[in-house]
Amino acid sequence: MPLLVVCGQLALAGAANATDEKKPKPTEAVIAVPTAFELQRLYTDRTWLWKDGAAYFGQTGRPLRAWTSGQDSASVAEGRWLVTTDGKMCMEVAWRSKTYKGRQQRTCYGHRIKNGAIEQRKEPGGEWYSFKRAPEDPSDEYRKFEAGDTKRAQFEETRKLIDAKN
């Protein structure tokens, strides 16, 4: 693993030296795509909190478990998540509730690094928004992430409610 980090740093340093000849103007944004390894580190073993639910991004095999509990619309999803070399994190899950059972669908979020900050958008073609800055900003989406599987109990409770026989 340390070798990958060193190789990545060397590659970035080489790319930076190659672009020294064509330095962007101060008003131009420097845009790059995060590596799959960088994206994996952002999501692995974290819970993304939503307005009315959450999603947990597991480690081994990259399991994904999510739930929502809006008024009379509780649902759960199970599947997996993956990262791509072109800066995307995708969730492949099938949502279900008491009234429907969906088929597996893929939802992807694109990521880019702009002037040192990570931006995210729903693919395809969503609007870019602040995902993670250093230092953190209160509007960063990444502030809605918690380390670990922090909402497992709520997922299990919602799953039991949905799977209960009437």
N, C-alpha and C positions, 0 to 999 in steps of 0.2 A: 504494500500500500504506500509506504513512504516513497518508493521508486516512482510510482505514478504521479505523486505530488511534485517531485523534483522534475520529472519529465514535462509535466504540465507547465511548471514555472519556467523551465528553459524554453519551451515552445512559445510561451507568452512573451518572454524576454526577447527572443529572436524576432517575433512579430513586431514587438515594440520598436526594436532597432531598425527593422526594415521600413517602418512607417515614419521614422525620424525625418527622412528626406521629404516627406509629404505631411508635415504636421498640420492638423486641422486648424482652421481659424478659431479664435477664442469663442465665437458664437456658434460654431458647429458642434453638434453632439457626437460623441464617440460612442458607437454602438457595437456590441459584441453579443454572442450567444453563449449562455452558460453551458458547460459540459454536462453530459449525463451524470457524471460523478458528483458535480456540484449540486445538481437538482436532487439527486438521491439523498445527499446530506441534508438538504432543506426539508424533505418530507419524511424520511424514514423514522419510524417510531414516534410520530407526532399526531396530535388530534387537531383538526381544523374546525374551529367553532363557527357555526352559522347562526343566523337570527333565530331559527326554530329547529336546530339540530346540530349535527357534527359528523365528521368523517375521520376515521382512524386509518393511517397508512402504516401497515405492519412491516416487519423486517423480512424474515425468511419466506421466500416465495412471493413477497410483496402482496399480502392479502389486504383487501380494503373492505371496511365495514362502515356503513353510514346509516343515519336515521334522521327523520324529521317528525315533528309532532305538532303540526298546525292544528287549528280548531277542526275537529272531525276529519282530519286528513293524515293521520299517523302512517308512516311508511318506513320501510327498511330496505337496504340494498347490501348485497354481498357480491364480491368479485375480487378483482386485483387491480393494481396500479402499475404503471411502467413509465420510464423516462426514455427520451429519444436523443439522438445525437444532434438534432436541430432545435434543441431548447424547449421541448414540450414534455409536460407531465400529463399522462392520460389515465383516466379511470374507466375500467371496463366492468360495469355492474348491471344487475337486473334489479329494478325497484319493484316492491310489492306492498300491497296494503290489504285490508280486509275485503276490498271490492275489486281489486285487479292484481294480476301478476304480469309484470312486464317482461319483455325479452331483454337480453343483454345488449347494452348500448355502450358506445365509447364517447366520452366527453373529454376534450383536451384543452389544456391551458398552455399558451405559448409564453415564453420568458425571454427577456433580453436584458442586457446590461447597458445602461445609458448613463454616461458620466459617473460611473462607479456605483449606481443604484440599480437594483433589480426591478424591472417592471413586468407585469403580467397582463394577459388578456385571454378571454375565452375565444377559442378557435371555432370556426374560422371567422376572422375579421372583426372581432370585438374591439372595443376601445382599450388602449393601453392605460394602466393605472399603476400607482406606486405599490410595489409588493414588499420590498425590503431595502431600507437605506441604512447607511452607517454614518453617523449615529441614527438610531431608530427615530422614526417620526410617528406621532400619534395616529396619523392617517394610514400608515402602512398596513396592508392586509396581513402581513406576517405576524403582526401583534395578536392576531386571532388564533395563532397556533400555540399549543401547549405540548410540552415534552411528555411522552408516554401515552397510554391508552386511558385517558382521563374520563371518558364518557361511556365506558363499557357497560356500566350498570343501567344507564338510560337506554342504550341500544338493546340490551337483553330484555328489559322491561317492555319496550315497544315491540320487539320481536314476539314475545310471548302473547301480548295483546292481539297482535295480527294473526298469529298462528293458532290461537285458541279456537276450538270448535264451538259453533253457536248451537 
